[in-house]
Amino acid sequence: MLWSVTGGAVCYVTLQSITLTCLPLIGEYYSAPPQHAAWALTAFLVTAAMAAPVAGKLGDVRGYGRTMTALLAITTAGCVVSALAPSLEIFSVGRAMQGVSGGVVPLGYGVIRQHVNGPAAARAVSGLTMAFGAGGLIGILMPGPLADALGLPAVLGVCAAMTACGMVAVRRWVPTVEAHVPRRIDWRGAMILCTALCATLLGLSNVPTLGWASPTVLALLACGAVALVVWGAVEVRTIEPLVDLRLLARRPVALTNLSTGLIGVGLFGQMVVVPALLRAPVATGYGFDASTTAIGLVYLPSTVAQILVTPVVGIMILRIGARLVLAAGAALFGISFLLLAEFHGSWAEVVLGTTLNGPGVQMALAASAALVIESVPAHDVGVATGINVIARAAVGALGAQVVATILAAGSGGEGSIIPEGSFVAALVLLAGAQAVAGAVAIAVPRRPAFATAAPSRASG
């Protein structure tokens, strides 16, 4: 059962990772400039963010296995659409369909809360988080050689086969347990929250091309903020809300989400800084003029390290508590950025810095999920972990654009060389965000690991 759930999560992370690897190939295949090709990534990320809380709530009410099967079916169809797409617009529609796989991760945590108890639950959470490493590894290694040999559609074809297999496995081995007490789904609240997320993420995604002062960017961000306020006002007056805001206001949940958001700043920020550093011309004295494949290989040791530490992280959560594991993961993540800021003159130094990312990320993501699962009732795990995913994505996207702004300001204009000092400043900023994340994690109240977890019987 747990391997089926992890396989579904691997499909999601793989689809997210291949966009970064294949973005130049997408532009070439459809003869589109980079800013247009980037919509393939934006469409996926926006849909994934919207899917996380809605799918989590659907799982809480209708059953996690059934909801996950439906999401993977839509994802498979999206892969087929993108593989056969005659234009970038239709390709992006397929990518948006694939983005619903973002709901698989909170559903997976819901399955763990329902069916796994005691020490095994901590190991299961860490194992599910391993999907981020395994999916990233596939996303790094698979697209380049396959696209070179058979073209971009072949990459999406393989992804379609992966998600179809994941769908069959989930349908076969993940039981469906519906809520014992009939519960409604707050579709009005879901639509308002999706509007807030969509406007905010679209605004942030347009910052690199339009700038922070653009009327379009400001209008989208303002729309997102207003929609979020309206959503909050609606939720507190709804008898059965999409998200119980009192639940999110609990100190353990609120602090965990804040810490997770700051971890997201590091996750998304490094996607901007490290590739730009590696792509810089050798003549600058610090760049490597690296290809997309070479950049992917730099992260290979990091993803391998993330997978290898998975069993240890589960044991650490049980021994010292998830809050301390989250703090330690943030500290290791921050140290990796400081090492990169000081030492980036050779391939070995860059690989060392990025390799430390892997264990730090695995510790932080597994521990943050464990903290949320421990802190909410079993029937709200899906939507609560979905909000945790949103915190990581939304705050991370904001941090990535701040980092991109630092690099752009240092370069003095598009196409100009980014000075080394701008890279160092950006990396120090990311390290600072991880330091704050660790401090926030320490402030989370102590709680026995999975003290309230209880296995449920499957039905249906």
Residue pairs with C-beta under 8 A, 6 or more apart in sequence:
1 111
1 115
1 173
1 174
1 175
2 111
2 112
2 116
2 124
2 127
2 128
3 169
3 173
4 166
4 169
4 170
4 172
4 173
4 174
5 68
5 107
5 108
5 111
5 112
5 128
5 170
5 174
6 108
6 127
6 128
6 130
6 131
6 134
7 165
7 166
7 169
7 170
8 68
8 72
8 101
8 104
8 107
8 108
8 166
8 167
8 169
8 170
9 104
9 105
9 108
9 128
9 131
9 132
9 135
10 131
10 134
10 135
10 138
10 162
10 166
11 72
11 75
11 101
11 104
11 135
11 159
11 162
11 163
11 166
12 48
12 75
12 101
12 102
12 104
12 105
12 131
12 135
13 131
13 132
13 134
13 135
13 136
13 139
14 135
14 136
14 138
14 139
14 142
14 159
14 162
15 44
15 75
15 79
15 98
15 101
15 139
15 159
15 163
16 44
16 45
16 48
16 135
16 139
17 135
17 136
17 138
17 139
17 140
18 139
18 142
18 143
18 155
18 159
19 26
19 40
19 41
19 44
19 95
20 41
20 139
20 271
21 139
21 140
21 143
21 144
21 292
21 296
22 143
22 147
22 152
22 155
23 34
23 37
23 38
23 40
23 41
24 34
24 37
24 292
25 143
25 147
25 152
26 32
26 37
26 40
26 88
26 91
26 152
27 33
27 34
27 36
27 37
29 151
29 152
30 37
30 87
30 88
30 91
32 88
35 208
35 209
36 88
37 88
38 205
39 88
39 92
40 88
40 91
40 92
40 95
41 95
42 201
42 202
42 205
43 92
43 93
43 95
43 96
43 99
44 95
44 96
44 98
44 99
45 99
45 201
45 205
45 393
45 397
46 96
46 99
46 197
46 198
46 201
46 202
46 205
47 95
47 96
47 97
47 98
47 99
47 100
47 102
48 99
48 100
48 101
48 102
48 103
48 393
49 102
49 197
49 201
49 389
49 390
49 393
49 394
50 99
50 102
50 193
50 194
50 197
50 198
51 71
51 99
51 100
51 101
51 102
51 103
52 102
52 103
52 105
52 106
52 386
52 387
52 389
52 390
52 393
53 106
53 190
53 193
53 242
53 243
53 383
53 386
53 387
53 389
53 390
54 103
54 190
54 193
54 194
54 242
54 386
55 67
55 71
55 100
55 102
55 103
55 104
55 106
55 107
55 382
55 386
56 103
56 106
56 107
56 110
56 381
56 382
56 383
56 384
56 385
56 386
56 387
57 185
57 186
57 190
57 242
57 243
57 382
57 383
57 386
58 67
58 103
58 185
58 382
59 67
59 68
59 103
59 106
59 107
59 110
59 382
60 110
60 179
60 183
60 379
60 380
60 381
60 382
60 383
61 178
61 179
61 183
61 184
61 185
62 176
62 178
62 179
63 176
63 177
63 178
63 460
64 107
64 108
64 110
64 111
64 114
64 174
64 176
64 177
64 382
65 111
65 170
65 171
65 174
65 175
65 176
65 177
66 176
66 460
67 103
67 107
68 103
68 104
68 107
68 108
68 111
68 170
68 174
69 167
69 170
69 171
69 174
71 100
71 101
71 103
71 104
71 107
72 101
72 104
72 163
72 164
72 166
72 167
72 170
73 167
74 97
74 100
75 97
75 98
75 100
75 101
75 163
75 167
76 160
76 163
76 164
76 167
77 97
78 94
78 95
78 96
78 97
78 98
78 99
78 100
79 94
79 98
79 156
79 157
79 159
79 160
79 163
80 94
80 156
80 160
81 90
81 91
81 93
81 94
81 97
82 90
82 91
82 94
82 95
82 98
82 156
83 94
83 153
83 154
83 156
83 157
83 160
84 153
85 91
85 93
85 94
94 156
98 159
101 163
102 389
103 386
105 128
105 131
105 385
105 389
106 381
106 382
106 383
106 384
106 385
106 386
106 388
106 389
107 382
108 128
109 125
109 128
109 369
109 372
109 373
109 381
109 382
109 385
110 381
110 382
110 385
111 174
112 121
112 124
112 125
112 128
112 373
113 121
113 373
113 378
113 381
113 453
114 177
114 378
114 381
114 455
114 456
115 175
115 455
115 456
115 458
116 124
116 453
116 455
117 450
117 453
117 454
117 455
118 450
118 453
119 318
119 449
121 373
121 449
121 450
121 453
122 314
122 315
122 317
122 318
122 322
122 370
122 449
122 450
123 311
123 314
123 315
124 314
125 314
125 317
125 366
125 369
125 370
125 373
126 310
126 311
126 313
126 314
126 317
126 362
126 366
127 310
127 314
128 369
129 310
129 313
129 362
129 365
129 366
129 369
130 306
130 307
130 310
130 362
132 306
132 361
132 362
132 365
133 303
133 304
133 306
133 307
133 310
133 358
133 361
133 362
134 303
134 307
136 299
136 303
136 306
137 300
137 303
137 304
137 307
140 296
140 297
140 299
140 300
140 303
141 296
141 300
142 155
142 158
143 155
144 292
144 293
144 296
146 154
146 155
146 158
147 154
147 155
175 458
175 459
175 460
176 458
176 459
176 460
177 456
177 457
177 458
177 459
177 460
178 459
178 460
179 379
183 240
183 379
184 240
185 242
186 235
186 238
186 240
186 241
186 242
188 234
188 238
189 231
189 234
189 235
189 238
189 241
189 242
189 243
190 242
192 227
192 230
192 231
192 234
193 227
193 228
193 231
193 242
193 243
195 223
195 224
195 227
196 224
196 225
196 227
196 228
196 231
197 224
197 390
197 394
198 224
199 220
199 221
199 223
199 224
199 227
200 220
200 221
200 224
200 225
200 228
200 394
201 224
201 393
201 394
201 397
202 220
203 216
203 217
203 218
203 219
203 220
203 221
203 223
203 224
204 221
204 397
204 398
204 400
204 401
205 397
206 214
206 216
206 217
206 220
207 214
207 217
207 401
207 404
207 405
208 401
208 404
208 408
210 216
210 217
211 217
212 218
212 405
232 245
234 241
235 241
235 242
235 243
235 244
235 245
236 245
242 383
243 383
243 384
243 387
244 380
247 253
247 376
247 380
247 384
248 254
248 257
248 384
248 387
250 375
250 376
251 444
251 445
252 371
252 374
252 375
252 444
252 445
252 447
253 371
253 372
253 375
253 376
253 384
255 440
255 441
255 443
255 444
256 326
256 368
256 371
256 372
256 375
256 388
256 441
256 444
257 372
257 387
257 388
257 391
258 391
258 440
259 326
259 330
259 368
259 437
259 438
259 440
259 441
259 444
260 364
260 368
260 388
260 391
260 392
260 437
261 391
261 392
261 394
261 395
261 396
262 330
262 395
262 399
262 433
262 434
262 436
262 437
262 440
263 329
263 330
263 333
263 361
263 364
263 365
263 368
263 392
263 396
263 434
263 437
264 391
264 392
264 393
264 394
264 395
264 396
264 397
264 399
265 395
265 396
265 398
265 399
265 400
265 430
265 433
266 333
266 334
266 337
266 396
266 399
266 430
266 433
266 434
266 437
267 361
267 392
267 396
268 396
268 397
268 399
268 400
269 396
269 399
269 400
269 402
269 403
269 426
269 429
269 430
269 433
270 337
270 354
270 357
270 430
271 400
272 400
272 403
272 404
272 407
272 426
273 403
273 407
273 423
273 426
273 427
273 430
274 295
274 298
274 340
274 350
274 354
275 295
276 407
276 418
276 423
277 286
277 287
277 288
277 340
277 344
277 350
277 423
278 287
278 288
278 290
278 294
278 295
278 298
278 350
279 287
279 288
279 289
279 290
279 295
280 286
280 287
280 288
280 289
280 417
280 418
281 287
281 289
281 417
282 288
282 289
284 417
284 420
285 420
286 344
286 345
286 420
286 423
288 294
288 347
288 350
290 298
298 347
298 350
298 351
298 354
299 354
299 357
301 351
301 354
301 355
301 358
302 354
302 355
302 356
302 357
302 358
303 358
304 358
305 355
305 356
305 358
305 359
306 357
306 358
306 359
306 361
306 362
307 358
309 358
309 359
309 362
309 363
310 362
310 366
313 325
313 362
313 363
313 366
313 367
314 366
316 325
316 328
316 363
317 325
317 366
317 367
317 370
317 449
318 449
321 446
321 447
321 449
322 367
322 368
322 370
322 371
322 374
322 449
323 367
323 371
323 441
323 442
323 444
323 446
323 447
324 441
324 442
325 363
325 366
325 367
325 370
326 363
326 364
326 367
326 368
326 371
326 437
326 438
326 441
326 444
327 438
327 439
327 441
327 442
328 363
328 438
329 359
329 360
329 361
329 362
329 363
329 364
329 365
329 367
330 360
330 364
330 434
330 435
330 437
330 438
330 441
331 360
331 434
331 435
331 438
332 356
332 359
332 360
332 363
333 356
333 357
333 360
333 361
333 364
333 434
333 437
334 360
334 430
334 431
334 432
334 433
334 434
334 435
334 437
334 438
335 356
335 360
335 431
336 353
336 354
336 355
336 356
336 357
336 360
337 353
337 427
337 428
337 430
337 431
337 434
338 427
338 428
338 431
339 349
339 352
339 353
339 356
340 349
340 350
340 353
340 354
340 427
341 423
341 424
341 427
341 428
341 431
343 349
343 352
343 353
344 350
344 353
344 423
360 434
364 437
367 441
368 388
368 392
369 385
369 388
370 449
370 450
371 444
371 447
372 381
372 384
372 385
372 388
373 381
373 384
373 385
373 450
373 453
374 447
374 448
374 449
374 450
374 451
374 452
374 453
375 384
375 447
376 384
377 452
378 452
378 453
378 454
378 456
399 430
399 433
402 429
403 426
403 429
403 430
406 422
406 425
406 426
406 429
407 418
407 422
407 423
407 426
408 414
409 422
410 418
410 419
410 421
410 422
410 425
411 417
411 418
411 419
411 422
